[in-house]
Amino acid sequence: MTVYLDIIWALNFLFDSLLLYLTAIILKRDFKYWRVFTGGFIGSIIILLTFTPFNDYSGHPLVKLLFSVVMVFVVFGYKRLRYFISNLMTFYLTTFLVGGALIGTHYFVQFDYQLSSSVLLASVHGFGDPISWLFVILGFPIAWHFSKTNIENIEMTKIRYDQLLDVCVCIEGNKLRFKGLIDSGNQLYDPISKMPVMFVSIANLGDDLPDVITRLASEPDSIILGEESISPEWENKMRIIPYKVVGQEHQLIIAVKPDEIIFEKENETLLVEKGLVSFTKQQLSSDDAFQCIVHPKMLTTTKKVQTHSKVS
């Protein structure tokens, strides 16, 4: 049987290089491409050792670990032990992710190898099963991209989770609870009082809201133009604020001054001393992870009112 060693080696060299490249992307490490390919070349040497008298040693776990250490060292260098261990563990994580995706997909699809012609198998037997090779060659880039994308999504979810907090808006005897996202891009202020403005979506709150809040969210233009009237109590709380968005130079929104705005985060309860709320029927999060966008300035004008307990 003829074994096409150069093809097998080239494929492993490419895969090792891509895994090292994915590791660098996940960790956001500075790297040079020639180092990545050098690391991939070192990893592919194990394939060559398989056809030498060192075959018995090349498959040993300690030898594979040694090769992995050298690969990571060549690509990322050594600054301190924790830095190096992080690189090495992430390299193994990417390997398991991509390899696991391939194996899982393989058993999920369950190719029928009996469909392969025996003549075709005999003609390329040195390459291995042609269906397996085709699956690996096509599946590896897909698995690589899938792993990269999902790790980035996990990272974004973590960042977003760190910026989430519970928000309680108390107004006219009503306590409205939301999940809020702290957004540094929200820089809207009332031009007169200089109070920061927080956006709150009531898209999924149903009929539990006071009618006046629903009207403020759904008919702001009519109220601003005087076509619709609201009670004097709410008029005293209402502010008309100029608002600029992309594609629209001048726009007006309604914000109200609630009785209290309370933030709950990490077992702390914080009372916002200055802030306005603008209600909208637009859904702010496609997956409903949050219902309001918190102005970052609000976090600098708070005072602690309670610890290790929630507002009832």
N, C-alpha and C positions, 0 to 999 in steps of 0.2 A: 504494500500500500504506500502510495506517495503522499507525504504530508507537506503541505505548502507552508513551511515555517515562516517565510517572509510575510505572508498575508496575515497569519495569526499574530505575529509580533507587531505588525503595523496597526492592527485593530486594537490590541491592548495598549500600545503606545498612545494612540489617539484617545482611548477611553481614560487612561490615567491622567493625561494632560487636561482633559475636560473636567475631570473630577477635582483636580487641583485648582483649575480656573474657577469652578463653582464655589469651592471653599474660600477663595480670595474674595469673591463677590459677596458671599454671605457675611464674612467677617469685615468687609470693607477695608481690606488690607491693600497697601500699595505693593505692586508687584511688577516684574518685568516679564515679558512674554518668553524671552529666552530662558529664564529660570523655570517657568512653568513647563516648557517643553523638555528642559533638562531633567526636571523631576519626573516627568512622564517617561522619559527614556530610561531612567534608573529603575522605575517600577516595572517596565517591560522586560528588564533583564531576567526576571524570574522565569519568563517563558523560555528564554534561551537556555537557562540552566537546567530546564526540564529534560533537555536532550543531551546532557553532559553527564559525566560520572558523579556530579554533585546533585543529581536528581533526588536522592534520598534526603538531602538536607534542604533543598529549595522549597519543599512543601511544608516544612516544619513551621508551626505558628510563630516561634521566636524569630525565625529568619524573615518571615513576612513582616513581623513587627519592626525588625531592624530596617528593612527596606522602606517601610512607611516613615520611620523616624528620619531616615536620610532624605527621602523625598520632600518631606515637610521642611526640613532644615535648609535644603537647597533653595526652595522657593521663598520661604519667609524669613530664614535666618533665625538667630537666637538672641533675644533681648533680655528675657528673664524667664524663669521656669514656668510661671503661670501663663505667660504669653505663648510659650512653646506648646504647653499642654493643651491650651485652648485651640491652637491651630491643628494639633494632631487629632483631638477628639472631634472637631468639626469636620475634618477630612474623613474620618470613619463614619460620621453621621451622614455626610453626603453620599458616601459609598453605599451605605445600607439603604438610604432612601431611594437612590436610583436603582440599585440592584433589587430591592424589595418591590419597587414598582414594576420592574420587568418580570420578576417571578410571579407576582400576583396577577398581572395581565395575562401571562402565559397560561396559568391554570384557569383563569376566568374564561378565556377564549377557547381553550382546549382544541388545538389544531388536530385535524385528522391526518396523521402522517401516512395512512394507507393510501391516500390520494396521490402520493408521490410515485412517480414511475421508477421502477427498479433500475431501468437503464440510466435515468438521470442521476440516481443516487450513485451508481457505479462509476459514472463518468467524472463526478466531482467528489468522490469519497474522501479525498485528501483534505478537502475543506471542511468536512463535517456535513451534517444535515443541512441542505440548502434552505429549507423552510426555517430552521432555527437561525441560520445566519441572516436570512432576510429579516426575520423578526427582531433580532438583536440590532442589526444595522439601522433599521427604521425605528425600532422601539426605544433605543438608547437616547437619541436626541429628544424624543417626545417625553421620556421619563425625566431627562435632565431639565428640560424646560418646565415640566410640571413641578418638579421639586423646587426649582429656583423661584417660580411664581408663588408657590404656597408658602415657602419660607418668608418671602417678602410680605405676603399677606398676614402671616402670623406676627411678623415684626410690626406692621402697621396697626394690627389689632391691639398689640401690647401698648404701643405708643398712645393709641386712642383711649385704651382702657385707663391708662395713667392720667388722662386728661378728663375723665368723667367724674361727675359728682351728682349727688341727689340735691334737687332744688325744690323748695317749698315756697309758693307764692301765696301770701295771705292778703285778701282784698275783699272788703265789704262782707266780712263774716265767712268767706269761702276760703278753704285751704286746698290749693291745687298742687299736686305733686308731679314732678317731671324728672327725667334723667337729662342732665345737662352736659354739654361739651364745652370745655374752655377753648376758645378759638382766638388766637392772637390776631387773626385777620379781621376780627370785628372791632372796628375803631369808631363806631357811631356814638356821637354825643348829642345831647340837647344843646343847641348853640347858646341858649340863654342861661340855663342853670348849670351847664357843663356836666350834667349827670350822664353816666354811661347807660347805653340802651341794650337790653337783652331781648333776643327774639325767642318767642315761645310758639310752638305749633300745637294746635288743638285738633289736628286732622283725625286722630283716632280716639278722641275722648267721648264721642257720642253725644247723648242728650243730657249729660250730667252737669253741663256748664250753665251758668246764668245766661239768660237770653242776651243781655247787653254785651257780654264778652264775645258771643257768637257773632253779633252784629258788628262789633269793632273789627273782627277778623275778616268777615265776609263782605262788608259794605263800607270800607273806610272812606272811599271817595264821596259817597253820598253824605256821610256824616261831616266830612271836611267842608263840603260845599253847602251845608245847611239843609240839604234835602231830607235828611232824617234827623230826628232829635233824640236825645238821650236824657236821662234824669240829671238834675242839677248836681247830685252827689258825684256822679261819674264825670260830669263836665269839669268839675273842679280838679279832678285827678288827671284829666286828659291833657296831652301835649301834642302839638303838631310839629313834626320834625322833618326838615328837608333831608332827602336821602338820594344818593347817587349810586347807580349801578351801571355795569357795562352795557352800552347801547342806549341808555337813557340818562341824559344829563341832569334833569330835574324831576324829582319825584317826592311826594309827601306821604308820610306814614303817621299813624296814630300810636302814641305810647301813653301808658298810664302810670301813675305813681301808686304802687300798691302800699298797703299798710305795713307789710314786712316782706323781705326776701331773705330766706334762710338757706344756707348751704350746709350739707352734711357730707363729710368726707373724712375717712380714716378715724372714725370714732370721735370726731370733733363736730360741734354744731356752731356755725358762724352766722352772725346776723349782719347783713349788708346794710351799711348806713346810708349809702347813696346809690340809687339805681332806678331805672325805668324799665317797663316791660312792654314790648310790642307783640300783640297776638296776631297770628297768621293761620290760615287754613292750609297753607302749603306744607307738605311733609318735608322735614329737614334732613331726614336720614332714610335712605332707601330700604335699609333692613330694620328700621325702627330702633336702632341702638341708642338714640338720644332724641329728645323732643324739644330741646331748647339749646340755643347757642349763647353761652355766657360770655359777657364782656370781661376780658382779663383785668381791667381796672377795678372791677367790683371786688376782686379778691384782695385788693390793697386797702379797701375801705370797709373792713369787717372787724367785728369784735367777737371774741369767744363768749358764748352764753351758756354752754353746756358741754360736758365731756363724758364720753362712754355711754351715751344714751341718745335716743332718737327723739325728734320732736313728735309729740302725739297729735 
